[in-house]
Amino acid sequence: MEPTPAFLLQINRLQKSFVAPDGARQQIVNIREFSLAAGVQLALAGESGSGKTTFLNLIAGILKPDSGTILFAGAIISAFSESQRDRFRAKNIGYIFQTFNLLPGYTCLENVLLGMSFGPGSDRVWAENLLRRVGLGDRLHHRPSQLSTGQQQRVAVARALANQPKLVLADEPTGNLDRRNSRAALGLIREVCRENGAALLLVSHDNEVLGQFDEARDFGELNASPSAELAP
């Protein structure tokens, strides 16, 4: 598939399946075509178990597809080795996990700096600036256990943006927050992505979250045959 300059991300005939406990192979992702332009903010709607997280993990290079092509900024990341995918992700993609994935033994600042160390390198001034930007200037040296759920989410946002990625992936990023904190967190994610020129691909089953996006798509329609059982 030839790259199209207007698109940051292009996906073609992407498939991923896993072996179920009974030995049957269960197809989770089967996407014929998908593209995302640079700087665009898109939400994908879908219920839990529909394959949304697997889809994001494939884009991020955490998982390798069974078949198909993932073209990101001119690079065919689906063809990379695991170590190549890890390095590419650190430099180009920020990931906001639903459970935040903060390291409990490290402070807010250290969590962000560690994330940066896998990319271009740690920059303490930039890390502190990001944490202040998300309202945690007075929590730089607090550990996750000393923060509220909403504050932990803000650390996760800062860490995802620390390497100034071209793309931010957000997996149900407000799922652990109450309504007030959910609205604030989503507004923050979108605003900081705009300021940094990053595209945003967010998945959620929350209609209130989805309603805040100008562009939203049904993941079930995009994903041709989730849960199809294949021969072992």
Backbone torsions as a table, in degrees:
resi	resn	phi	psi	omega
1	MET	NA	124.7	-178.9
2	GLU	-78.1	138.9	179.9
3	PRO	-67.6	143.7	173.9
4	THR	-107.4	117.9	-173.2
5	PRO	-54.1	-30.0	-176.8
6	ALA	-70.3	-17.8	-175.0
7	PHE	-106.9	136.1	172.6
8	LEU	-79.2	-40.3	-175.2
9	LEU	-127.3	129.7	175.4
10	GLN	-133.2	130.2	-178.3
11	ILE	-124.6	137.3	-178.4
12	ASN	-138.3	123.5	174.1
13	ARG	51.3	51.4	-176.7
14	LEU	-86.0	127.4	179.1
15	GLN	-134.9	141.6	175.2
16	LYS	-148.9	132.0	178.3
17	SER	-134.9	162.0	178.5
18	PHE	-132.4	157.0	178.6
19	VAL	-88.8	124.0	179.2
20	ALA	-77.6	164.0	-179.9
21	PRO	-55.6	-29.0	-179.8
22	ASP	-84.4	3.7	177.4
23	GLY	94.0	-11.1	178.2
24	ALA	-73.7	146.0	176.9
25	ARG	-92.2	121.5	-175.2
26	GLN	-106.6	121.4	179.9
27	GLN	-81.2	126.1	-176.7
28	ILE	-104.8	-39.7	-179.0
29	VAL	-125.5	130.2	175.8
30	ASN	-147.9	87.4	-173.9
31	ILE	-115.1	118.0	-177.2
32	ARG	-69.8	-45.5	-176.1
33	GLU	-157.0	139.1	177.6
34	PHE	-155.9	142.0	177.5
35	SER	-145.1	154.0	179.1
36	LEU	-142.8	126.3	-179.7
37	ALA	-81.1	156.0	178.2
38	ALA	-60.2	135.5	176.2
39	GLY	80.8	-6.1	-177.8
40	VAL	-79.2	145.5	175.4
41	GLN	-113.0	116.0	-175.1
42	LEU	-127.3	136.9	174.6
43	ALA	-108.5	139.7	174.4
44	LEU	-113.5	125.7	-178.5
45	ALA	-96.2	137.8	177.7
46	GLY	-179.5	148.9	-179.5
47	GLU	-75.0	164.4	175.9
48	SER	-60.0	138.5	179.9
49	GLY	86.5	4.2	-177.6
50	SER	-85.6	-6.0	178.8
51	GLY	103.1	5.7	-176.8
52	LYS	-62.7	-45.5	-179.4
53	THR	-65.1	-40.7	176.9
54	THR	-59.6	-41.5	178.8
55	PHE	-60.3	-46.8	178.5
56	LEU	-63.7	-39.9	180.0
57	ASN	-65.9	-31.3	175.3
58	LEU	-68.8	-43.9	178.4
59	ILE	-61.8	-41.0	-177.8
60	ALA	-73.8	-14.0	-178.3
61	GLY	83.9	9.6	175.4
62	ILE	-70.5	-36.6	173.9
63	LEU	-113.7	152.3	175.9
64	LYS	-104.2	132.7	-179.1
65	PRO	-69.2	155.8	172.6
66	ASP	-70.2	-37.7	178.7
67	SER	-159.4	166.8	179.5
68	GLY	103.2	175.8	-174.7
69	THR	-126.3	133.1	171.5
70	ILE	-117.6	112.0	-179.2
71	LEU	-107.8	119.4	-176.9
72	PHE	-127.2	118.6	178.7
73	ALA	48.9	40.3	176.6
74	GLY	86.9	-4.4	-178.9
75	ALA	-108.1	135.9	178.3
76	ILE	-87.8	86.5	-172.7
77	ILE	-72.3	-21.5	178.3
78	SER	-66.4	-16.9	179.6
79	ALA	-95.7	-4.5	-177.1
80	PHE	-73.7	156.1	169.1
81	SER	-73.2	169.6	-178.8
82	GLU	-59.9	-44.1	-179.8
83	SER	-66.4	-36.5	176.7
84	GLN	-65.8	-40.9	178.0
85	ARG	-63.7	-39.7	179.0
86	ASP	-61.5	-45.3	-179.6
87	ARG	-67.1	-41.0	-179.6
88	PHE	-64.3	-43.2	179.8
89	ARG	-61.6	-43.7	-177.7
90	ALA	-60.3	-32.4	-176.6
91	LYS	-90.1	-24.2	-168.4
92	ASN	-123.6	-18.8	-172.4
93	ILE	-128.5	131.5	171.9
94	GLY	-104.4	138.7	-175.7
95	TYR	-126.4	122.3	174.6
96	ILE	-103.7	108.6	-177.2
97	PHE	-84.0	152.3	-179.9
98	GLN	-60.9	-37.9	-178.5
99	THR	-95.5	10.3	174.8
100	PHE	73.5	-41.7	178.2
101	ASN	57.7	38.9	174.8
102	LEU	-80.0	148.6	178.1
103	LEU	-83.7	116.8	-170.7
104	PRO	-65.3	-26.9	-176.9
105	GLY	-85.3	2.7	-176.2
106	TYR	-119.9	152.6	179.5
107	THR	-75.1	171.8	176.1
108	CYS	-53.6	-50.4	-177.4
109	LEU	-62.2	-42.6	-179.0
110	GLU	-66.2	-36.7	177.1
111	ASN	-60.6	-42.2	179.4
112	VAL	-70.0	-43.2	-179.5
113	LEU	-63.5	-37.9	178.3
114	LEU	-64.4	-39.5	176.0
115	GLY	-61.4	-37.9	-179.9
116	MET	-70.4	-29.7	-175.0
117	SER	-65.4	-20.6	178.9
118	PHE	-86.1	-7.2	179.0
119	GLY	-108.9	-129.6	-178.0
120	PRO	-66.6	-19.0	-178.9
121	GLY	128.1	157.0	-176.6
122	SER	-69.7	140.3	177.6
123	ASP	-137.6	97.5	-173.0
124	ARG	-62.0	-39.5	-178.9
125	VAL	-62.4	-45.4	-179.7
126	TRP	-67.1	-40.4	179.3
127	ALA	-61.9	-45.2	179.0
128	GLU	-64.8	-38.6	178.7
129	ASN	-62.4	-42.4	178.7
130	LEU	-63.4	-43.9	-179.1
131	LEU	-65.6	-35.3	174.5
132	ARG	-67.1	-38.2	-179.3
133	ARG	-61.4	-33.7	179.4
134	VAL	-93.6	13.5	173.1
135	GLY	84.4	22.7	-178.1
136	LEU	-119.8	28.8	179.8
137	GLY	-60.9	-26.2	179.2
138	ASP	-98.8	13.3	-179.5
139	ARG	-127.0	20.1	-174.8
140	LEU	-56.6	-35.7	-173.6
141	HIS	-108.2	17.0	173.8
142	HIS	-87.2	144.8	174.2
143	ARG	-88.3	160.7	-177.7
144	PRO	-51.4	-37.8	-179.1
145	SER	-65.3	-17.2	179.7
146	GLN	-95.2	6.2	-177.4
147	LEU	-115.7	155.1	171.6
148	SER	-73.0	167.8	178.1
149	THR	-59.4	-42.7	179.1
150	GLY	-62.9	-38.3	178.5
151	GLN	-69.0	-38.0	176.3
152	GLN	-61.3	-39.4	178.7
153	GLN	-63.1	-36.3	178.8
154	ARG	-67.0	-36.0	174.6
155	VAL	-62.5	-42.0	179.3
156	ALA	-62.3	-37.4	177.2
157	VAL	-65.2	-46.6	179.7
158	ALA	-60.5	-43.3	179.9
159	ARG	-63.3	-40.5	-179.3
160	ALA	-65.0	-28.7	-177.1
161	LEU	-97.4	-2.6	-170.9
162	ALA	-60.6	-37.1	-178.0
163	ASN	-92.7	16.0	179.2
164	GLN	49.0	59.6	-175.1
165	PRO	-69.7	159.9	174.6
166	LYS	-79.4	-24.4	-177.4
167	LEU	-138.8	135.8	172.7
168	VAL	-113.9	126.6	175.1
169	LEU	-103.0	133.3	-178.1
170	ALA	-129.9	115.2	-176.8
171	ASP	-100.9	101.3	-178.3
172	GLU	44.3	53.6	-170.4
173	PRO	-67.7	-14.0	179.8
174	THR	-109.8	9.4	-174.2
175	GLY	-63.0	-25.7	-178.4
176	ASN	-101.5	11.9	-175.4
177	LEU	-113.8	153.4	172.9
178	ASP	-74.9	173.5	-173.5
179	ARG	-58.4	-44.6	-177.3
180	ARG	-63.8	-48.4	179.4
181	ASN	-68.7	-29.8	177.8
182	SER	-62.8	-47.5	179.6
183	ARG	-63.1	-42.2	-179.5
184	ALA	-65.3	-42.8	-177.9
185	ALA	-66.3	-43.7	-180.0
186	LEU	-63.9	-42.2	177.4
187	GLY	-60.1	-40.0	179.5
188	LEU	-65.3	-46.9	180.0
189	ILE	-57.6	-47.9	-176.8
190	ARG	-67.1	-40.1	-178.9
191	GLU	-65.9	-45.9	-178.3
192	VAL	-67.8	-35.2	175.5
193	CYS	-62.1	-44.0	178.4
194	ARG	-61.4	-44.1	-178.3
195	GLU	-63.3	-32.4	-177.5
196	ASN	-96.9	2.0	178.7
197	GLY	70.0	21.5	-178.0
198	ALA	-90.0	140.6	170.0
199	ALA	-73.0	153.2	179.8
200	LEU	-128.8	127.2	173.3
201	LEU	-121.6	110.3	-175.5
202	LEU	-116.4	137.9	174.7
203	VAL	-116.1	141.2	-177.5
204	SER	-162.5	156.8	171.7
205	HIS	-110.3	5.2	-176.3
206	ASP	-90.0	115.0	-177.8
207	ASN	-63.4	-31.3	178.5
208	GLU	-66.4	-39.7	176.4
209	VAL	-65.8	-48.1	-177.1
210	LEU	-62.4	-33.9	-177.8
211	GLY	-67.8	-13.1	-179.8
212	GLN	-87.4	-3.5	-179.6
213	PHE	-101.0	137.8	174.8
214	ASP	-68.1	-29.9	-178.7
215	GLU	-126.2	120.7	177.1
216	ALA	-138.9	143.9	179.8
217	ARG	-128.8	153.4	177.8
218	ASP	-84.5	115.4	-178.4
219	PHE	-63.7	-31.5	178.9
220	GLY	-61.8	-33.2	177.5
221	GLU	-77.3	-32.9	179.1
222	LEU	-71.4	-39.8	-176.3
223	ASN	-89.6	104.6	-166.7
224	ALA	-60.7	-43.2	-174.6
225	SER	-146.8	63.8	175.9
226	PRO	-64.3	149.1	175.7
227	SER	69.2	11.7	175.9
228	ALA	-71.3	132.4	-178.2
229	GLU	-91.0	130.1	179.7
230	LEU	-110.7	161.5	179.1
231	ALA	-65.4	139.2	-180.0
232	PRO	-67.4	NA	NA
